Amino acid sequence: MSPKEKQARETVITFLMKQLNISRKQSITNMKELEEFGLIVFDSDGNFGIKGA
């Protein structure tokens, strides 16, 4: 995992924590689920995409 990808992931984790008022552990779990279902993707340049409905 590149430093930029790591930073992007941390940004999403922090966003989820604040917006959903959940713990860091819950936020990481939620993000992993989003990735597993292909709803969010990260690349090594620190970019991420969200699949819309």
Secondary structure as GFF3:
##gff-version 3
##sequence-region A 1 53
A	DSSP	alpha_helix	3	20	.	.	.	ID=ss1
A	DSSP	alpha_helix	24	36	.	.	.	ID=ss2
A	DSSP	beta_strand	40	42	.	.	.	ID=ss3
A	DSSP	beta_strand	48	50	.	.	.	ID=ss4
###
